[in-house]
Amino acid sequence: MKKVRLEAKISGIVQGVGFRYFARHYAIRLGLTGFVENLEDGSVFVVVEGEESDVEQFLSILKKGPSSAKISKVEFQYKEPKNEFLDFEVY
């Protein structure tokens, strides 16, 4: 199985709607490591590492977001994993 790293920026109404804890819930459920944080421009930035199929599933979940969010744009890229995370953190 191939491990990958996903870096994603989610824009829209994604702050103040529980998006980071939504992301954390699914990352932990899928066994992914990394972090999620709010950015000053109102978007949310996520970095996760894990098995490719789990990361792909996580990305599809991020694109939907919690019901309280209104996602207008998801920018993402896959990279080589750095294996720098032990768990998934909310910043």
PDB file with one MODEL, atoms N, CA, C and O in Angstrom:
MODEL        1
ATOM      1  N   MET A   1       0.835  -1.184   0.000  1.00  0.00           N
ATOM      2  CA  MET A   1       0.000   0.000   0.000  1.00  0.00           C
ATOM      3  C   MET A   1       0.878   1.245   0.000  1.00  0.00           C
ATOM      4  O   MET A   1       1.913   1.299   0.664  1.00  0.00           O
ATOM      5  N   LYS A   2       0.446   2.226  -0.749  1.00  0.00           N
ATOM      6  CA  LYS A   2       1.221   3.448  -0.916  1.00  0.00           C
ATOM      7  C   LYS A   2       0.751   4.533   0.047  1.00  0.00           C
ATOM      8  O   LYS A   2      -0.445   4.807   0.149  1.00  0.00           O
ATOM      9  N   LYS A   3       1.706   5.153   0.755  1.00  0.00           N
ATOM     10  CA  LYS A   3       1.384   6.285   1.621  1.00  0.00           C
ATOM     11  C   LYS A   3       1.559   7.577   0.839  1.00  0.00           C
ATOM     12  O   LYS A   3       2.478   7.706   0.030  1.00  0.00           O
ATOM     13  N   VAL A   4       0.662   8.537   1.087  1.00  0.00           N
ATOM     14  CA  VAL A   4       0.728   9.834   0.423  1.00  0.00           C
ATOM     15  C   VAL A   4       0.471  10.944   1.435  1.00  0.00           C
ATOM     16  O   VAL A   4       0.001  10.715   2.550  1.00  0.00           O
ATOM     17  N   ARG A   5       0.799  12.154   0.997  1.00  0.00           N
ATOM     18  CA  ARG A   5       0.534  13.363   1.777  1.00  0.00           C
ATOM     19  C   ARG A   5      -0.392  14.236   0.943  1.00  0.00           C
ATOM     20  O   ARG A   5      -0.174  14.425  -0.254  1.00  0.00           O
ATOM     21  N   LEU A   6      -1.422  14.764   1.582  1.00  0.00           N
ATOM     22  CA  LEU A   6      -2.362  15.676   0.933  1.00  0.00           C
ATOM     23  C   LEU A   6      -2.283  17.013   1.647  1.00  0.00           C
ATOM     24  O   LEU A   6      -2.344  17.079   2.874  1.00  0.00           O
ATOM     25  N   GLU A   7      -2.146  18.091   0.856  1.00  0.00           N
ATOM     26  CA  GLU A   7      -2.227  19.443   1.386  1.00  0.00           C
ATOM     27  C   GLU A   7      -3.400  20.111   0.686  1.00  0.00           C
ATOM     28  O   GLU A   7      -3.433  20.187  -0.543  1.00  0.00           O
ATOM     29  N   ALA A   8      -4.363  20.596   1.462  1.00  0.00           N
ATOM     30  CA  ALA A   8      -5.584  21.157   0.876  1.00  0.00           C
ATOM     31  C   ALA A   8      -5.958  22.470   1.544  1.00  0.00           C
ATOM     32  O   ALA A   8      -5.805  22.641   2.753  1.00  0.00           O
ATOM     33  N   LYS A   9      -6.452  23.392   0.724  1.00  0.00           N
ATOM     34  CA  LYS A   9      -6.976  24.670   1.213  1.00  0.00           C
ATOM     35  C   LYS A   9      -8.440  24.734   0.808  1.00  0.00           C
ATOM     36  O   LYS A   9      -8.771  24.658  -0.375  1.00  0.00           O
ATOM     37  N   ILE A  10      -9.310  24.875   1.794  1.00  0.00           N
ATOM     38  CA  ILE A  10     -10.749  24.886   1.556  1.00  0.00           C
ATOM     39  C   ILE A  10     -11.258  26.301   1.807  1.00  0.00           C
ATOM     40  O   ILE A  10     -11.049  26.864   2.882  1.00  0.00           O
ATOM     41  N   SER A  11     -11.927  26.869   0.808  1.00  0.00           N
ATOM     42  CA  SER A  11     -12.436  28.234   0.906  1.00  0.00           C
ATOM     43  C   SER A  11     -13.958  28.246   0.903  1.00  0.00           C
ATOM     44  O   SER A  11     -14.603  27.286   0.482  1.00  0.00           O
ATOM     45  N   GLY A  12     -14.514  29.345   1.378  1.00  0.00           N
ATOM     46  CA  GLY A  12     -15.961  29.508   1.465  1.00  0.00           C
ATOM     47  C   GLY A  12     -16.317  29.872   2.893  1.00  0.00           C
ATOM     48  O   GLY A  12     -15.532  30.513   3.591  1.00  0.00           O
ATOM     49  N   ILE A  13     -17.494  29.465   3.324  1.00  0.00           N
ATOM     50  CA  ILE A  13     -17.883  29.657   4.731  1.00  0.00           C
ATOM     51  C   ILE A  13     -17.450  28.398   5.459  1.00  0.00           C
ATOM     52  O   ILE A  13     -18.207  27.435   5.584  1.00  0.00           O
ATOM     53  N   VAL A  14     -16.198  28.431   5.942  1.00  0.00           N
ATOM     54  CA  VAL A  14     -15.608  27.235   6.552  1.00  0.00           C
ATOM     55  C   VAL A  14     -15.038  27.505   7.946  1.00  0.00           C
ATOM     56  O   VAL A  14     -14.550  26.584   8.602  1.00  0.00           O
ATOM     57  N   GLN A  15     -15.094  28.753   8.398  1.00  0.00           N
ATOM     58  CA  GLN A  15     -14.660  29.058   9.758  1.00  0.00           C
ATOM     59  C   GLN A  15     -15.884  29.392  10.605  1.00  0.00           C
ATOM     60  O   GLN A  15     -16.823  30.039  10.141  1.00  0.00           O
ATOM     61  N   GLY A  16     -15.853  28.939  11.853  1.00  0.00           N
ATOM     62  CA  GLY A  16     -16.970  29.194  12.757  1.00  0.00           C
ATOM     63  C   GLY A  16     -18.144  28.256  12.531  1.00  0.00           C
ATOM     64  O   GLY A  16     -19.243  28.503  13.028  1.00  0.00           O
ATOM     65  N   VAL A  17     -17.919  27.183  11.784  1.00  0.00           N
ATOM     66  CA  VAL A  17     -18.994  26.226  11.481  1.00  0.00           C
ATOM     67  C   VAL A  17     -18.615  24.800  11.873  1.00  0.00           C
ATOM     68  O   VAL A  17     -19.301  23.850  11.497  1.00  0.00           O
ATOM     69  N   GLY A  18     -17.519  24.648  12.633  1.00  0.00           N
ATOM     70  CA  GLY A  18     -17.097  23.319  13.083  1.00  0.00           C
ATOM     71  C   GLY A  18     -16.294  22.532  12.061  1.00  0.00           C
ATOM     72  O   GLY A  18     -16.151  21.316  12.193  1.00  0.00           O
ATOM     73  N   PHE A  19     -15.770  23.204  11.045  1.00  0.00           N
ATOM     74  CA  PHE A  19     -15.070  22.494   9.973  1.00  0.00           C
ATOM     75  C   PHE A  19     -13.822  21.774  10.476  1.00  0.00           C
ATOM     76  O   PHE A  19     -13.573  20.632  10.090  1.00  0.00           O
ATOM     77  N   ARG A  20     -13.036  22.426  11.334  1.00  0.00           N
ATOM     78  CA  ARG A  20     -11.795  21.790  11.801  1.00  0.00           C
ATOM     79  C   ARG A  20     -12.083  20.515  12.589  1.00  0.00           C
ATOM     80  O   ARG A  20     -11.367  19.524  12.446  1.00  0.00           O
ATOM     81  N   TYR A  21     -13.128  20.534  13.421  1.00  0.00           N
ATOM     82  CA  TYR A  21     -13.433  19.348  14.222  1.00  0.00           C
ATOM     83  C   TYR A  21     -14.093  18.270  13.372  1.00  0.00           C
ATOM     84  O   TYR A  21     -13.956  17.079  13.654  1.00  0.00           O
ATOM     85  N   PHE A  22     -14.807  18.686  12.337  1.00  0.00           N
ATOM     86  CA  PHE A  22     -15.341  17.759  11.334  1.00  0.00           C
ATOM     87  C   PHE A  22     -14.177  17.035  10.653  1.00  0.00           C
ATOM     88  O   PHE A  22     -14.194  15.813  10.511  1.00  0.00           O
ATOM     89  N   ALA A  23     -13.167  17.805  10.232  1.00  0.00           N
ATOM     90  CA  ALA A  23     -11.994  17.222   9.567  1.00  0.00           C
ATOM     91  C   ALA A  23     -11.256  16.283  10.516  1.00  0.00           C
ATOM     92  O   ALA A  23     -10.837  15.196  10.116  1.00  0.00           O
ATOM     93  N   ARG A  24     -11.097  16.694  11.758  1.00  0.00           N
ATOM     94  CA  ARG A  24     -10.400  15.864  12.749  1.00  0.00           C
ATOM     95  C   ARG A  24     -11.122  14.540  12.956  1.00  0.00           C
ATOM     96  O   ARG A  24     -10.490  13.484  12.996  1.00  0.00           O
ATOM     97  N   HIS A  25     -12.430  14.591  13.085  1.00  0.00           N
ATOM     98  CA  HIS A  25     -13.224  13.379  13.295  1.00  0.00           C
ATOM     99  C   HIS A  25     -12.957  12.352  12.190  1.00  0.00           C
ATOM    100  O   HIS A  25     -12.691  11.183  12.468  1.00  0.00           O
ATOM    101  N   TYR A  26     -13.033  12.804  10.938  1.00  0.00           N
ATOM    102  CA  TYR A  26     -12.861  11.874   9.828  1.00  0.00           C
ATOM    103  C   TYR A  26     -11.407  11.454   9.630  1.00  0.00           C
ATOM    104  O   TYR A  26     -11.142  10.329   9.207  1.00  0.00           O
ATOM    105  N   ALA A  27     -10.474  12.337   9.930  1.00  0.00           N
ATOM    106  CA  ALA A  27      -9.058  11.963   9.827  1.00  0.00           C
ATOM    107  C   ALA A  27      -8.735  10.844  10.812  1.00  0.00           C
ATOM    108  O   ALA A  27      -8.078   9.864  10.461  1.00  0.00           O
ATOM    109  N   ILE A  28      -9.201  11.001  12.038  1.00  0.00           N
ATOM    110  CA  ILE A  28      -8.957   9.971  13.054  1.00  0.00           C
ATOM    111  C   ILE A  28      -9.664   8.671  12.667  1.00  0.00           C
ATOM    112  O   ILE A  28      -9.099   7.585  12.799  1.00  0.00           O
ATOM    113  N   ARG A  29     -10.887   8.789  12.195  1.00  0.00           N
ATOM    114  CA  ARG A  29     -11.664   7.614  11.791  1.00  0.00           C
ATOM    115  C   ARG A  29     -10.964   6.828  10.675  1.00  0.00           C
ATOM    116  O   ARG A  29     -11.030   5.599  10.629  1.00  0.00           O
ATOM    117  N   LEU A  30     -10.293   7.558   9.781  1.00  0.00           N
ATOM    118  CA  LEU A  30      -9.598   6.920   8.656  1.00  0.00           C
ATOM    119  C   LEU A  30      -8.142   6.574   8.979  1.00  0.00           C
ATOM    120  O   LEU A  30      -7.432   6.034   8.131  1.00  0.00           O
ATOM    121  N   GLY A  31      -7.701   6.881  10.190  1.00  0.00           N
ATOM    122  CA  GLY A  31      -6.341   6.545  10.589  1.00  0.00           C
ATOM    123  C   GLY A  31      -5.278   7.451   9.986  1.00  0.00           C
ATOM    124  O   GLY A  31      -4.140   7.029   9.783  1.00  0.00           O
ATOM    125  N   LEU A  32      -5.648   8.698   9.699  1.00  0.00           N
ATOM    126  CA  LEU A  32      -4.712   9.642   9.092  1.00  0.00           C
ATOM    127  C   LEU A  32      -4.041  10.495  10.160  1.00  0.00           C
ATOM    128  O   LEU A  32      -4.584  10.687  11.248  1.00  0.00           O
ATOM    129  N   THR A  33      -2.863  11.001   9.840  1.00  0.00           N
ATOM    130  CA  THR A  33      -2.158  11.914  10.730  1.00  0.00           C
ATOM    131  C   THR A  33      -1.992  13.255  10.024  1.00  0.00           C
ATOM    132  O   THR A  33      -2.045  13.329   8.797  1.00  0.00           O
ATOM    133  N   GLY A  34      -1.789  14.321  10.814  1.00  0.00           N
ATOM    134  CA  GLY A  34      -1.599  15.636  10.222  1.00  0.00           C
ATOM    135  C   GLY A  34      -2.212  16.716  11.081  1.00  0.00           C
ATOM    136  O   GLY A  34      -2.224  16.620  12.308  1.00  0.00           O
ATOM    137  N   PHE A  35      -2.730  17.762  10.417  1.00  0.00           N
ATOM    138  CA  PHE A  35      -3.333  18.860  11.160  1.00  0.00           C
ATOM    139  C   PHE A  35      -4.311  19.636  10.285  1.00  0.00           C
ATOM    140  O   PHE A  35      -4.331  19.499   9.062  1.00  0.00           O
ATOM    141  N   VAL A  36      -5.122  20.456  10.955  1.00  0.00           N
ATOM    142  CA  VAL A  36      -6.041  21.378  10.288  1.00  0.00           C
ATOM    143  C   VAL A  36      -5.963  22.702  11.030  1.00  0.00           C
ATOM    144  O   VAL A  36      -5.876  22.730  12.257  1.00  0.00           O
ATOM    145  N   GLU A  37      -5.996  23.809  10.273  1.00  0.00           N
ATOM    146  CA  GLU A  37      -5.940  25.118  10.910  1.00  0.00           C
ATOM    147  C   GLU A  37      -6.710  26.145  10.095  1.00  0.00           C
ATOM    148  O   GLU A  37      -6.852  26.016   8.879  1.00  0.00           O
ATOM    149  N   ASN A  38      -7.207  27.169  10.788  1.00  0.00           N
ATOM    150  CA  ASN A  38      -7.827  28.309  10.123  1.00  0.00           C
ATOM    151  C   ASN A  38      -6.733  29.228   9.603  1.00  0.00           C
ATOM    152  O   ASN A  38      -5.710  29.421  10.261  1.00  0.00           O
ATOM    153  N   LEU A  39      -6.947  29.788   8.433  1.00  0.00           N
ATOM    154  CA  LEU A  39      -6.019  30.771   7.883  1.00  0.00           C
ATOM    155  C   LEU A  39      -6.634  32.164   7.993  1.00  0.00           C
ATOM    156  O   LEU A  39      -7.853  32.300   8.100  1.00  0.00           O
ATOM    157  N   GLU A  40      -5.804  33.184   7.968  1.00  0.00           N
ATOM    158  CA  GLU A  40      -6.273  34.560   8.141  1.00  0.00           C
ATOM    159  C   GLU A  40      -7.219  35.011   7.038  1.00  0.00           C
ATOM    160  O   GLU A  40      -8.029  35.913   7.254  1.00  0.00           O
ATOM    161  N   ASP A  41      -7.132  34.396   5.853  1.00  0.00           N
ATOM    162  CA  ASP A  41      -8.008  34.804   4.742  1.00  0.00           C
ATOM    163  C   ASP A  41      -9.405  34.188   4.821  1.00  0.00           C
ATOM    164  O   ASP A  41     -10.211  34.354   3.905  1.00  0.00           O
ATOM    165  N   GLY A  42      -9.695  33.464   5.932  1.00  0.00           N
ATOM    166  CA  GLY A  42     -11.017  32.870   6.112  1.00  0.00           C
ATOM    167  C   GLY A  42     -11.130  31.440   5.623  1.00  0.00           C
ATOM    168  O   GLY A  42     -12.187  30.823   5.752  1.00  0.00           O
ATOM    169  N   SER A  43     -10.055  30.905   5.062  1.00  0.00           N
ATOM    170  CA  SER A  43     -10.069  29.525   4.577  1.00  0.00           C
ATOM    171  C   SER A  43      -9.531  28.586   5.659  1.00  0.00           C
ATOM    172  O   SER A  43      -9.110  29.023   6.730  1.00  0.00           O
ATOM    173  N   VAL A  44      -9.556  27.297   5.355  1.00  0.00           N
ATOM    174  CA  VAL A  44      -9.030  26.269   6.249  1.00  0.00           C
ATOM    175  C   VAL A  44      -7.960  25.504   5.485  1.00  0.00           C
ATOM    176  O   VAL A  44      -8.137  25.177   4.312  1.00  0.00           O
ATOM    177  N   PHE A  45      -6.845  25.220   6.159  1.00  0.00           N
ATOM    178  CA  PHE A  45      -5.735  24.481   5.557  1.00  0.00           C
ATOM    179  C   PHE A  45      -5.603  23.144   6.263  1.00  0.00           C
ATOM    180  O   PHE A  45      -5.614  23.079   7.492  1.00  0.00           O
ATOM    181  N   VAL A  46      -5.477  22.073   5.478  1.00  0.00           N
ATOM    182  CA  VAL A  46      -5.381  20.721   6.019  1.00  0.00           C
ATOM    183  C   VAL A  46      -4.174  20.020   5.417  1.00  0.00           C
ATOM    184  O   VAL A  46      -3.926  20.109   4.215  1.00  0.00           O
ATOM    185  N   VAL A  47      -3.432  19.326   6.260  1.00  0.00           N
ATOM    186  CA  VAL A  47      -2.351  18.452   5.806  1.00  0.00           C
ATOM    187  C   VAL A  47      -2.596  17.094   6.440  1.00  0.00           C
ATOM    188  O   VAL A  47      -2.713  16.988   7.661  1.00  0.00           O
ATOM    189  N   VAL A  48      -2.675  16.050   5.614  1.00  0.00           N
ATOM    190  CA  VAL A  48      -2.827  14.693   6.140  1.00  0.00           C
ATOM    191  C   VAL A  48      -1.881  13.748   5.423  1.00  0.00           C
ATOM    192  O   VAL A  48      -1.499  13.965   4.273  1.00  0.00           O
ATOM    193  N   GLU A  49      -1.514  12.687   6.141  1.00  0.00           N
ATOM    194  CA  GLU A  49      -0.724  11.614   5.567  1.00  0.00           C
ATOM    195  C   GLU A  49      -1.362  10.292   5.946  1.00  0.00           C
ATOM    196  O   GLU A  49      -1.900  10.128   7.041  1.00  0.00           O
ATOM    197  N   GLY A  50      -1.288   9.345   5.005  1.00  0.00           N
ATOM    198  CA  GLY A  50      -1.820   8.022   5.259  1.00  0.00           C
ATOM    199  C   GLY A  50      -1.880   7.222   3.981  1.00  0.00           C
ATOM    200  O   GLY A  50      -1.327   7.617   2.955  1.00  0.00           O
ATOM    201  N   GLU A  51      -2.564   6.084   4.056  1.00  0.00           N
ATOM    202  CA  GLU A  51      -2.719   5.235   2.885  1.00  0.00           C
ATOM    203  C   GLU A  51      -3.472   5.988   1.804  1.00  0.00           C
ATOM    204  O   GLU A  51      -4.425   6.712   2.092  1.00  0.00           O
ATOM    205  N   GLU A  52      -3.046   5.820   0.564  1.00  0.00           N
ATOM    206  CA  GLU A  52      -3.601   6.587  -0.550  1.00  0.00           C
ATOM    207  C   GLU A  52      -5.124   6.517  -0.626  1.00  0.00           C
ATOM    208  O   GLU A  52      -5.776   7.543  -0.815  1.00  0.00           O
ATOM    209  N   SER A  53      -5.693   5.336  -0.485  1.00  0.00           N
ATOM    210  CA  SER A  53      -7.152   5.205  -0.595  1.00  0.00           C
ATOM    211  C   SER A  53      -7.866   5.933   0.536  1.00  0.00           C
ATOM    212  O   SER A  53      -8.937   6.502   0.324  1.00  0.00           O
ATOM    213  N   ASP A  54      -7.287   5.922   1.740  1.00  0.00           N
ATOM    214  CA  ASP A  54      -7.885   6.635   2.873  1.00  0.00           C
ATOM    215  C   ASP A  54      -7.793   8.146   2.675  1.00  0.00           C
ATOM    216  O   ASP A  54      -8.729   8.877   2.999  1.00  0.00           O
ATOM    217  N   VAL A  55      -6.668   8.610   2.146  1.00  0.00           N
ATOM    218  CA  VAL A  55      -6.484  10.040   1.897  1.00  0.00           C
ATOM    219  C   VAL A  55      -7.455  10.516   0.815  1.00  0.00           C
ATOM    220  O   VAL A  55      -8.020  11.604   0.921  1.00  0.00           O
ATOM    221  N   GLU A  56      -7.645   9.704  -0.219  1.00  0.00           N
ATOM    222  CA  GLU A  56      -8.599  10.060  -1.275  1.00  0.00           C
ATOM    223  C   GLU A  56     -10.019  10.148  -0.725  1.00  0.00           C
ATOM    224  O   GLU A  56     -10.776  11.049  -1.084  1.00  0.00           O
ATOM    225  N   GLN A  57     -10.374   9.209   0.146  1.00  0.00           N
ATOM    226  CA  GLN A  57     -11.700   9.228   0.769  1.00  0.00           C
ATOM    227  C   GLN A  57     -11.847  10.484   1.637  1.00  0.00           C
ATOM    228  O   GLN A  57     -12.900  11.122   1.634  1.00  0.00           O
ATOM    229  N   PHE A  58     -10.797  10.835   2.375  1.00  0.00           N
ATOM    230  CA  PHE A  58     -10.807  12.024   3.210  1.00  0.00           C
ATOM    231  C   PHE A  58     -11.011  13.279   2.366  1.00  0.00           C
ATOM    232  O   PHE A  58     -11.766  14.170   2.756  1.00  0.00           O
ATOM    233  N   LEU A  59     -10.350  13.357   1.223  1.00  0.00           N
ATOM    234  CA  LEU A  59     -10.501  14.513   0.343  1.00  0.00           C
ATOM    235  C   LEU A  59     -11.950  14.655  -0.113  1.00  0.00           C
ATOM    236  O   LEU A  59     -12.479  15.766  -0.146  1.00  0.00           O
ATOM    237  N   SER A  60     -12.591  13.556  -0.462  1.00  0.00           N
ATOM    238  CA  SER A  60     -13.997  13.636  -0.894  1.00  0.00           C
ATOM    239  C   SER A  60     -14.891  14.102   0.257  1.00  0.00           C
ATOM    240  O   SER A  60     -15.877  14.801   0.023  1.00  0.00           O
ATOM    241  N   ILE A  61     -14.563  13.730   1.482  1.00  0.00           N
ATOM    242  CA  ILE A  61     -15.308  14.190   2.660  1.00  0.00           C
ATOM    243  C   ILE A  61     -15.091  15.686   2.870  1.00  0.00           C
ATOM    244  O   ILE A  61     -16.034  16.416   3.174  1.00  0.00           O
ATOM    245  N   LEU A  62     -13.837  16.145   2.706  1.00  0.00           N
ATOM    246  CA  LEU A  62     -13.535  17.575   2.848  1.00  0.00           C
ATOM    247  C   LEU A  62     -14.306  18.407   1.838  1.00  0.00           C
ATOM    248  O   LEU A  62     -14.760  19.506   2.155  1.00  0.00           O
ATOM    249  N   LYS A  63     -14.457  17.892   0.621  1.00  0.00           N
ATOM    250  CA  LYS A  63     -15.156  18.637  -0.434  1.00  0.00           C
ATOM    251  C   LYS A  63     -16.626  18.857  -0.102  1.00  0.00           C
ATOM    252  O   LYS A  63     -17.234  19.818  -0.576  1.00  0.00           O
ATOM    253  N   LYS A  64     -17.201  17.969   0.712  1.00  0.00           N
ATOM    254  CA  LYS A  64     -18.599  18.118   1.144  1.00  0.00           C
ATOM    255  C   LYS A  64     -18.682  18.986   2.390  1.00  0.00           C
ATOM    256  O   LYS A  64     -19.546  19.858   2.485  1.00  0.00           O
ATOM    257  N   GLY A  65     -17.786  18.751   3.347  1.00  0.00           N
ATOM    258  CA  GLY A  65     -17.764  19.512   4.592  1.00  0.00           C
ATOM    259  C   GLY A  65     -18.968  19.233   5.465  1.00  0.00           C
ATOM    260  O   GLY A  65     -19.865  18.482   5.084  1.00  0.00           O
ATOM    261  N   PRO A  66     -18.984  19.850   6.653  1.00  0.00           N
ATOM    262  CA  PRO A  66     -20.156  19.707   7.518  1.00  0.00           C
ATOM    263  C   PRO A  66     -21.337  20.456   6.904  1.00  0.00           C
ATOM    264  O   PRO A  66     -21.146  21.340   6.069  1.00  0.00           O
ATOM    265  N   SER A  67     -22.542  20.108   7.312  1.00  0.00           N
ATOM    266  CA  SER A  67     -23.737  20.721   6.722  1.00  0.00           C
ATOM    267  C   SER A  67     -23.793  22.231   6.943  1.00  0.00           C
ATOM    268  O   SER A  67     -24.446  22.942   6.178  1.00  0.00           O
ATOM    269  N   SER A  68     -23.122  22.726   7.973  1.00  0.00           N
ATOM    270  CA  SER A  68     -23.134  24.161   8.272  1.00  0.00           C
ATOM    271  C   SER A  68     -22.166  24.959   7.394  1.00  0.00           C
ATOM    272  O   SER A  68     -22.217  26.189   7.385  1.00  0.00           O
ATOM    273  N   ALA A  69     -21.299  24.286   6.668  1.00  0.00           N
ATOM    274  CA  ALA A  69     -20.313  24.966   5.815  1.00  0.00           C
ATOM    275  C   ALA A  69     -20.863  25.175   4.404  1.00  0.00           C
ATOM    276  O   ALA A  69     -21.747  24.449   3.950  1.00  0.00           O
ATOM    277  N   LYS A  70     -20.321  26.177   3.730  1.00  0.00           N
ATOM    278  CA  LYS A  70     -20.628  26.439   2.318  1.00  0.00           C
ATOM    279  C   LYS A  70     -19.283  26.518   1.603  1.00  0.00           C
ATOM    280  O   LYS A  70     -18.615  27.551   1.640  1.00  0.00           O
ATOM    281  N   ILE A  71     -18.895  25.444   0.964  1.00  0.00           N
ATOM    282  CA  ILE A  71     -17.583  25.366   0.329  1.00  0.00           C
ATOM    283  C   ILE A  71     -17.665  25.912  -1.093  1.00  0.00           C
ATOM    284  O   ILE A  71     -18.501  25.491  -1.893  1.00  0.00           O
ATOM    285  N   SER A  72     -16.771  26.863  -1.388  1.00  0.00           N
ATOM    286  CA  SER A  72     -16.758  27.448  -2.724  1.00  0.00           C
ATOM    287  C   SER A  72     -15.578  26.944  -3.556  1.00  0.00           C
ATOM    288  O   SER A  72     -15.630  26.960  -4.786  1.00  0.00           O
ATOM    289  N   LYS A  73     -14.509  26.495  -2.880  1.00  0.00           N
ATOM    290  CA  LYS A  73     -13.316  26.094  -3.625  1.00  0.00           C
ATOM    291  C   LYS A  73     -12.451  25.169  -2.774  1.00  0.00           C
ATOM    292  O   LYS A  73     -12.280  25.392  -1.575  1.00  0.00           O
ATOM    293  N   VAL A  74     -11.906  24.128  -3.407  1.00  0.00           N
ATOM    294  CA  VAL A  74     -10.954  23.243  -2.740  1.00  0.00           C
ATOM    295  C   VAL A  74      -9.729  23.132  -3.638  1.00  0.00           C
ATOM    296  O   VAL A  74      -9.801  22.598  -4.745  1.00  0.00           O
ATOM    297  N   GLU A  75      -8.612  23.642  -3.149  1.00  0.00           N
ATOM    298  CA  GLU A  75      -7.345  23.528  -3.865  1.00  0.00           C
ATOM    299  C   GLU A  75      -6.525  22.474  -3.131  1.00  0.00           C
ATOM    300  O   GLU A  75      -6.430  22.502  -1.904  1.00  0.00           O
ATOM    301  N   PHE A  76      -5.934  21.545  -3.876  1.00  0.00           N
ATOM    302  CA  PHE A  76      -5.178  20.495  -3.198  1.00  0.00           C
ATOM    303  C   PHE A  76      -4.056  19.976  -4.081  1.00  0.00           C
ATOM    304  O   PHE A  76      -4.065  20.122  -5.304  1.00  0.00           O
ATOM    305  N   GLN A  77      -3.091  19.364  -3.410  1.00  0.00           N
ATOM    306  CA  GLN A  77      -2.032  18.672  -4.126  1.00  0.00           C
ATOM    307  C   GLN A  77      -1.534  17.506  -3.290  1.00  0.00           C
ATOM    308  O   GLN A  77      -1.516  17.551  -2.060  1.00  0.00           O
ATOM    309  N   TYR A  78      -1.133  16.467  -3.997  1.00  0.00           N
ATOM    310  CA  TYR A  78      -0.538  15.300  -3.356  1.00  0.00           C
ATOM    311  C   TYR A  78       0.973  15.451  -3.389  1.00  0.00           C
ATOM    312  O   TYR A  78       1.539  15.939  -4.367  1.00  0.00           O
ATOM    313  N   LYS A  79       1.619  15.028  -2.308  1.00  0.00           N
ATOM    314  CA  LYS A  79       3.077  15.093  -2.199  1.00  0.00           C
ATOM    315  C   LYS A  79       3.590  13.798  -1.585  1.00  0.00           C
ATOM    316  O   LYS A  79       2.819  12.934  -1.169  1.00  0.00           O
ATOM    317  N   GLU A  80       4.898  13.691  -1.541  1.00  0.00           N
ATOM    318  CA  GLU A  80       5.518  12.556  -0.860  1.00  0.00           C
ATOM    319  C   GLU A  80       5.339  12.748   0.649  1.00  0.00           C
ATOM    320  O   GLU A  80       5.517  13.859   1.149  1.00  0.00           O
ATOM    321  N   PRO A  81       4.989  11.682   1.381  1.00  0.00           N
ATOM    322  CA  PRO A  81       4.823  11.824   2.832  1.00  0.00           C
ATOM    323  C   PRO A  81       6.160  12.116   3.510  1.00  0.00           C
ATOM    324  O   PRO A  81       7.209  11.646   3.070  1.00  0.00           O
ATOM    325  N   LYS A  82       6.107  12.898   4.587  1.00  0.00           N
ATOM    326  CA  LYS A  82       7.304  13.234   5.362  1.00  0.00           C
ATOM    327  C   LYS A  82       7.345  12.460   6.681  1.00  0.00           C
ATOM    328  O   LYS A  82       8.348  12.485   7.394  1.00  0.00           O
ATOM    329  N   ASN A  83       6.247  11.774   6.996  1.00  0.00           N
ATOM    330  CA  ASN A  83       6.155  10.993   8.240  1.00  0.00           C
ATOM    331  C   ASN A  83       6.521  11.824   9.470  1.00  0.00           C
ATOM    332  O   ASN A  83       7.259  11.368  10.344  1.00  0.00           O
ATOM    333  N   GLU A  84       5.992  13.051   9.524  1.00  0.00           N
ATOM    334  CA  GLU A  84       6.340  13.954  10.621  1.00  0.00           C
ATOM    335  C   GLU A  84       5.263  14.054  11.701  1.00  0.00           C
ATOM    336  O   GLU A  84       5.461  14.737  12.706  1.00  0.00           O
ATOM    337  N   PHE A  85       4.135  13.385  11.508  1.00  0.00           N
ATOM    338  CA  PHE A  85       3.023  13.505  12.451  1.00  0.00           C
ATOM    339  C   PHE A  85       2.788  12.189  13.195  1.00  0.00           C
ATOM    340  O   PHE A  85       2.940  11.103  12.635  1.00  0.00           O
ATOM    341  N   LEU A  86       2.416  12.313  14.465  1.00  0.00           N
ATOM    342  CA  LEU A  86       2.072  11.145  15.272  1.00  0.00           C
ATOM    343  C   LEU A  86       0.567  10.949  15.352  1.00  0.00           C
ATOM    344  O   LEU A  86       0.085   9.830  15.522  1.00  0.00           O
ATOM    345  N   ASP A  87      -0.179  12.058  15.225  1.00  0.00           N
ATOM    346  CA  ASP A  87      -1.633  12.008  15.311  1.00  0.00           C
ATOM    347  C   ASP A  87      -2.205  13.143  14.475  1.00  0.00           C
ATOM    348  O   ASP A  87      -1.509  13.693  13.622  1.00  0.00           O
ATOM    349  N   PHE A  88      -3.467  13.500  14.709  1.00  0.00           N
ATOM    350  CA  PHE A  88      -4.090  14.574  13.957  1.00  0.00           C
ATOM    351  C   PHE A  88      -4.450  15.696  14.916  1.00  0.00           C
ATOM    352  O   PHE A  88      -5.174  15.472  15.886  1.00  0.00           O
ATOM    353  N   GLU A  89      -3.955  16.894  14.660  1.00  0.00           N
ATOM    354  CA  GLU A  89      -4.132  18.038  15.548  1.00  0.00           C
ATOM    355  C   GLU A  89      -5.019  19.114  14.937  1.00  0.00           C
ATOM    356  O   GLU A  89      -5.084  19.268  13.717  1.00  0.00           O
ATOM    357  N   VAL A  90      -5.699  19.854  15.806  1.00  0.00           N
ATOM    358  CA  VAL A  90      -6.467  21.027  15.412  1.00  0.00           C
ATOM    359  C   VAL A  90      -5.719  22.242  15.942  1.00  0.00           C
ATOM    360  O   VAL A  90      -5.456  22.341  17.141  1.00  0.00           O
ATOM    361  N   TYR A  91      -5.379  23.157  15.056  1.00  0.00           N
ATOM    362  CA  TYR A  91      -4.693  24.401  15.452  1.00  0.00           C
ATOM    363  C   TYR A  91      -5.617  25.579  15.279  1.00  0.00           C
ATOM    364  O   TYR A  91      -5.230  26.714  15.557  1.00  0.00           O
TER     365      TYR A  91
ENDMDL
END
